Amino acid sequence: MLRRTLAVILTIVAVLAAGWLALRRADIPYDTLETIYSVQDTQFMTLDDGRMVHFSDTVPHDRSAIVLVHGFSSSLHTWEAWKRDLEADFRVVTLDLPGHGLSRAEAPELANIERFADVVYEVTQDLGVERFTIAGNSMGGNTAWSYTLSYPETVDGLILVDSSGWPDNPDEDDDGPFIFRLLANPLARTVMKDLDMTSLTRSGLEDSYTDQSLVTDALVERYVALSRAPGHRETLLAIMAGDRVPATPEKMAEIKVPTLILWGRDDNLTRVSGAQKFADTIEGSTLVIYDNVGHLPQEEAAEASIQHVRSFMLDVEWEALEEESIIPAGDPRMGENRLEDAEN
C-alpha cells in the first residue's frame, strides 16, 4: 500500500514538473526585440556604469521640454499618442527604465524608485535638458514625484497620471488585477518567474483598461515579449518584492512646482482616492478625473489628456519666462510682447 501511494505521489510530481517545463519560456535576446519594438526615433545611451538605456528625443530642441516616464512592466510605447501630438510644439523625451522595454536590466537589488529617478537625471543631463516638466504614469508617477523631490532645481512642472505612492487603504476592497495580487506572494513569484505569462498578462491589461477593445493581441504580445528580455523578469519580481517609496502629506507639501494630476475614475490599481490625496497635499495642484477610464488615461483618454497637458505646459512656460528666456509653443496669448513683458 505504501509503495502504491508513493508511486501515485511521484506520478503527480512528474506530471506537474512536466507541465512546468512545458510552460517555461527562455529569454528573448535584445537584438531580436529591437528589430520588433524599436520606435521611429529609437536611440540608446550608455550610462556611466555601462548600462544601456533606450530612449527617444524629439525636436524642436529650442522649445520647452517634457519627459515621460512609464509604469511597472510597461515601456515608452505607452506615450505614443502624447508624443505624436506634443512633439509639434515641445521637446519630448521618453525612456525605458532599466529592466523595462529595450533598456538593459541592472542587478535586481537596484530596481527601485530612487535608482529610477537617478537614471532620469543622468539621461536628461546627458541630453542637455537642464529643466523640464516630468510626467509619469503609475510607478512612473512615483518616480516623477520622487525625482521632483530629489532634483527640484531641474523641474519646471510635474504631471502625475494615476500615480502610485500612497499606502493601500485597508477599507477598500482588494479587487485589483489578479496578476499583481499573485506576484505579491513570494512563493508564486519564485514558481512563475520563467513561465509563460501570456494569459495572466492579458488579464492584468484587461483590468487596466475600461475599453476592452484596446487590449489587442499585439499589445499583450509586446508586454510579454519585452518582459522576457534578459534580466527583465528578475527586475519586475524584485520591484514587487522590494520596499516602496510611500507618499506622505509631509513629502508632498515639499513639492512647489506647478502640478497637474490626471486620473481615470475607474482605475482599480491606483484608486481615484489617491488622486484626491495628491491634490489635497500638493499646494496649488490641478486635478482632472476622466469618467469611464481606467489606469492608463494617456492611452484610453488620449485626446482629452493631451489637451489638458498642452494647456498645462503653456502655463508652465508662462511661469518659466520669469526666470529664463524660452521660445513660446504656439499659445495665441504668447506673442512678441510676452517675451518683452517678461524682461521688464
Residue pairs with C-beta under 8 A, 6 or more apart in sequence:
20 191
20 195
23 195
23 196
24 194
24 195
24 196
25 194
25 195
25 196
25 228
26 228
27 228
27 229
27 230
27 231
28 225
28 228
28 229
29 230
30 102
30 104
30 229
30 230
33 102
33 225
33 226
33 229
34 42
34 102
36 225
37 75
37 77
37 101
37 102
37 222
37 225
37 226
38 102
39 56
39 76
39 77
39 80
41 56
41 57
41 58
42 54
42 56
42 102
43 54
43 55
43 56
43 57
44 52
44 53
44 54
44 55
44 102
45 52
45 53
45 55
45 123
45 126
45 127
46 52
46 53
47 53
47 119
47 122
47 123
48 122
49 106
51 98
51 103
51 104
51 106
52 103
52 104
53 95
53 96
53 98
53 103
53 104
53 119
53 123
54 76
54 95
54 96
54 101
54 102
54 103
55 76
55 93
55 94
55 95
55 96
55 123
56 76
56 83
56 92
56 93
56 94
56 95
57 91
57 92
57 93
57 127
58 83
58 87
58 91
58 92
58 93
59 87
59 91
60 89
60 90
60 91
61 91
62 327
63 89
63 90
63 91
63 326
63 327
63 329
64 90
64 91
64 132
64 133
64 156
64 313
64 316
64 317
64 320
64 326
64 329
65 90
65 91
65 92
65 93
65 129
65 131
65 132
65 133
66 86
66 90
66 91
66 92
66 93
66 132
66 133
66 134
66 135
66 159
66 309
66 313
67 93
67 94
67 95
67 120
67 124
67 129
67 132
67 133
67 134
67 135
68 76
68 79
68 82
68 83
68 92
68 93
68 94
68 95
68 135
68 136
68 140
69 95
69 97
69 116
69 120
69 134
69 135
69 136
69 137
69 140
69 141
69 143
69 144
70 76
70 78
70 79
70 94
70 96
70 97
70 100
70 101
70 136
70 137
70 138
70 139
70 140
71 78
71 136
71 137
71 138
71 139
71 140
71 141
71 164
72 138
72 139
72 236
72 239
73 100
73 223
73 227
73 236
74 100
74 101
74 137
74 138
74 140
74 223
75 96
75 100
75 101
75 102
75 222
75 226
76 94
76 95
76 96
76 101
77 101
77 222
78 137
78 296
78 298
78 299
79 94
79 298
81 298
81 299
81 302
81 306
82 92
82 298
82 302
82 305
82 306
82 309
83 92
83 94
85 306
85 310
86 92
86 306
86 309
86 310
86 313
88 330
89 310
89 329
89 330
90 313
90 329
91 129
91 132
93 123
93 124
93 127
93 129
93 132
95 103
95 119
95 120
95 123
96 102
96 103
97 103
97 116
97 119
97 140
97 143
98 104
98 105
98 106
98 110
98 111
98 115
98 116
98 119
98 235
99 105
99 106
99 111
99 231
99 232
99 234
99 235
99 236
100 226
100 232
100 235
101 226
102 226
102 229
104 230
104 231
105 229
105 230
105 231
105 232
105 234
105 235
106 115
106 231
106 235
108 231
108 234
108 235
108 237
108 238
109 238
111 235
111 236
111 238
111 239
111 242
112 239
112 242
112 243
112 245
113 139
113 142
113 143
113 146
113 244
113 245
114 146
114 150
114 245
116 139
116 143
116 146
117 143
117 146
117 147
117 150
117 151
118 150
120 134
120 143
120 147
121 147
121 150
121 151
121 154
124 130
124 132
124 154
130 154
131 154
131 155
131 156
131 320
131 324
132 154
132 155
132 156
133 155
133 156
133 157
133 158
133 159
133 312
133 313
133 316
134 144
134 147
134 148
134 155
134 157
134 158
134 159
135 144
135 158
135 159
135 160
135 161
135 309
136 142
136 143
136 144
136 145
136 159
136 160
136 161
136 163
137 161
137 162
137 163
137 295
137 296
137 297
137 298
138 161
138 162
138 163
138 164
138 269
138 270
138 295
139 164
139 239
140 161
140 163
141 160
141 161
141 162
141 163
141 164
141 165
141 270
142 163
142 164
142 165
142 244
142 245
142 247
144 158
144 159
144 160
144 163
145 158
145 160
145 163
145 165
145 247
145 251
145 252
145 255
146 245
147 155
148 155
148 158
148 255
148 257
149 251
149 254
149 255
152 256
152 257
155 257
156 257
156 258
156 316
156 319
156 320
157 257
157 258
157 259
157 260
157 312
157 313
157 316
158 255
158 257
158 258
158 259
158 260
158 282
159 259
159 260
159 261
159 262
159 309
159 312
160 259
160 260
160 261
160 262
160 278
161 262
161 263
161 297
161 298
161 305
162 262
162 263
162 264
162 267
162 269
162 270
162 275
162 295
162 296
162 297
163 261
163 270
163 274
163 278
164 244
164 270
164 274
165 244
165 245
165 246
165 247
165 274
165 278
166 246
166 247
166 273
166 274
166 277
166 278
167 246
167 247
168 174
169 271
169 273
172 271
172 273
174 181
175 268
176 207
176 268
176 269
177 203
177 204
177 207
177 208
177 268
177 269
178 200
178 203
178 204
178 207
179 197
179 200
179 201
179 203
179 204
180 204
180 240
180 269
182 188
182 192
182 200
183 189
183 192
183 236
183 237
183 240
184 240
186 241
189 237
189 240
189 241
193 233
193 234
193 237
194 233
196 224
197 224
197 227
198 220
198 221
198 224
201 220
201 223
201 224
201 227
202 215
202 220
205 215
205 219
205 220
205 223
206 212
206 215
207 268
207 269
207 294
208 269
208 294
208 295
208 296
209 215
209 294
209 295
209 296
209 299
209 300
210 264
210 266
210 292
210 293
210 294
210 300
211 300
214 299
214 300
226 232
227 233
227 236
247 277
247 278
247 281
249 280
249 281
252 277
252 278
252 281
252 282
253 281
253 282
253 283
255 282
255 283
256 283
258 284
258 285
258 312
258 315
258 316
258 319
259 278
259 282
259 284
259 285
259 286
260 285
260 286
260 288
260 308
260 309
260 312
261 275
261 278
261 279
261 282
261 285
261 286
261 287
261 288
262 288
262 290
262 297
262 305
262 308
262 309
263 272
263 274
263 275
263 287
263 288
263 289
263 290
263 297
264 272
264 289
264 290
264 293
264 294
264 295
264 296
264 297
264 300
264 301
265 272
265 289
265 290
265 291
265 292
265 293
266 291
266 292
266 293
266 294
267 293
267 294
267 295
268 294
268 295
269 295
270 295
272 289
275 287
275 289
276 287
278 285
278 287
279 285
279 286
279 287
286 312
288 305
288 308
290 297
290 300
290 301
290 304
290 305
293 300
293 301
294 300
297 304
297 305
298 305
313 329
314 328
314 329
314 331
314 333
314 334
317 326
317 328
317 329
317 331
317 334
318 331
318 333
318 334
318 338
320 326
321 338
321 339
321 342
322 342
325 339
325 342
325 343
328 334
328 338
328 339
